[in-house]
Amino acid sequence: MSVNDAALLRYYRLHAGIYDATRWSFLFGREALLKTAAGITSPRRVLEIGCGTGRNLLSLCRLFPDAELTGVDLSGVMLDKAWQKLRPHQGRVKLIQQAYGEPLSAGEPMFDLVVCSYALSMFNPGWDSAIDAAALDVVPGGHFALVDFHDSAVPAFSKWMGVNHVRMEGHLRPRLQEVFDPVVDRVNAAYGGLWRYHTFVGRKTAPKGSL
């Protein structure tokens, strides 16, 4: 286990009990991302990276009532909270406790949609390998959907977010644009510009020369 993974486990062990009650005030765009994705694709299999307490997975169950859903998260404490929400859907939801840096698919991509909400900015190191793994997990023609912190023009705020394991350097967007064909790609201001968050939906194109 990396030093960063150990620090994140301690962080979420402390925050799991208050996560849902507090994050609504600054994790903007989560429900809008899911509804945007639902307007673009009708997946049979969905993966969420960093699924946490299962908030997004519960919404995805409602948006895609026939889909099989998988959530992966480093924190067992957070996954315990997720199961409390998802118990009525347990027949089609699978939760996996592990760090995400390699594809879950064995050999062939298997997910029509991969979702990541306010997780990659905390993968430090590992955000780039997570994007590459997601690209291998998504089937050709499938989609990757993300909302996450982007950047801040206020150094003191960026430093404070860094204390909370969040990197705000606009580093995710160029890599996502490189790996996926952007369908939705926008940056929005929060709290009058104190920080900005990034909403992205990208399509995985088939390799050149493939049928």
N, C-alpha and C positions, 0 to 999 in steps of 0.2 A: 504494500500500500504506500502511495506517495505521501509526502508531507502535506501537500495540498488536500488530498483526499481525507487524511486524518483530521485536518483542521475543519473541513466541511462537515464531517461527521459530528464533531463536537458542536459546531455552530447549529446544525439542525436538531441535534439532541436538545439544545436549549430552546429553539424556536418552534419546534413542531406543534406544541400545544397552543400557540398564539398565531400561527402562520396565517390561517384563513381569516382570522379576525382583524389582522393588521395589514396584509399585503394589498388589499383592495385600494388603499390610498395612494399607491405609487406603481403598482404593476399594471400599467394601462395597456389597453388594446388586446387583452387576452380573448375575450368573447368575440370581439370583432374579427380577430384572426381566424377563429374557428368557423364563423359564419361565412367569411370570405372564401375559405378553403372549400366549404360545403357548396358554394356557388360555382366552383370551378371543377370539382371532382366528386365522384361517387365511389369511394374506395370499398374494397372487400376486406382488406387487411390494413390496419393502422398501427403505427408505432409512435409512442411519445417518449422522447428522451428527457430525462429529468422530470418524471411525472409527479414527484412530490406527494402531496396529500390527495391527489386524484381529482382535483377540481375540474381540470380540462378533460380528463377521461370520462367523467360523468356527463359533461356536455357533449362529448363525442359520441357517447352511447345514445344520446337523444337525437343528435343530428344524423347519425348513421345507424339506424336500428338493426340493420342486417349485417353489419361489419364485425369482424373479429378484431379485438383491440389488445395491444401489448404495451405495458408501461415498464420502463426501466429506470431505476434510481439507485444511488449509492446508499441512501439512508434507510435502514430497516424501520426506524421510528416513523419516518414520513410514510412509508409504505403501509404500516399498521393503520395510520389515519386514512389512507386511501381505501383499504379494504372495508373500513366501516361505511364509506360512501357507496362502494361498488358491489357490496354483497348481493344486492338483487340482480346484478348482471354477471355474477361470477362464472356463469356457464360460457360466456364469450369474452371474458377479460382475463388476461394473464399478466401477473406482476413479477418482475425479475429484479433481485437486488444485486447490483454490480455497477462498477464504473463503466461508462460507455466510451470506448475508444477504438473498438473493433466491431465489424458488422456482426449482427445476430444471425443473419441468414447463413445457412450452411451451403456454401457453393453458389447457389442461385439467389438473386434478389427476390424478396417475397412481399414487400410492403408497397401498397399503392400510394400511401400517404405517410410521411414522417413529420411529426410535429415537435417543435421545441420552443418552450415558452420561458423566458428569463432563466435559462440554464447555461447556455454556452459562454456567457460573459463571466461565469464563475469557474469555467474549466481552464485554469491557469497553473500549469500548462495543460494542454490537451484539447483546446477548442478546435484546432486545425485537424487533428486526427479524428475528432468526433464528426466534423463536417465530411471528411473523406469516407468515414465508415457509413454515414448516412447515405452518401452517394452510392455506395455498394449495396445498401439495404433496400433502396428504392428501385422498383422495376422500371425499365425503359418506358417513358410516357407517364410515369408517376410523378408525384409532387413532394416537395419539401417546404414546410411552412414554419416560419419563425417570427416571434416578436421578442425583442430583447432591448436592454439598454444600449444606446449608441455612443453618445459622448456628452461632455459638458464643457462650457466655456468658463466655468468657475472652478479654479484649481482646488480650492478648499473642499468643495463638494466632491470632486473626483477623488481626492485623498481620503475623505471620509468613507466613500463607497469602497475604496480599496481596502480599508480596515474591515469592511464587511464582505470581503472576498470578491468584489465586483470590479472588473476592469472596464473602463469607459474610454476607449481610445478609438472608436470607430473601426476597429480591426476586423470585425466579422463580415461587414458588407462586401469588401473587395473579393474576399475568398468565396463567398456565396455566389456573387455574380460570375465568378470564374468557373465554378463547378456546376451551377444550374442555370438554365435559361430563364431569366426573370419574367414573371407574369405580373406580379405586384411587387413594387420596390419603392417604399417611401419612408421618409424620416419625419417624425412629428415632434413638436415641442411640448414639454410638460412644465407645469407651474411657471408659465411666463418665460420659458427658455432656460430655467435652472439646469435642465438636462434635456436630451432628446432620446427618443426611442425609435427603433427600426422595425418596420413590418415588411416581411418578405415572403412571397410565395414563388417558388421556382420549379420549373419542369425539368425532369431528366430526359434528355434526348438520347435516342439510340446511337451507338457508335457508328461512325461513318463506315459505309460498306456493308452494314448489317441489313437484313431483310425486315 
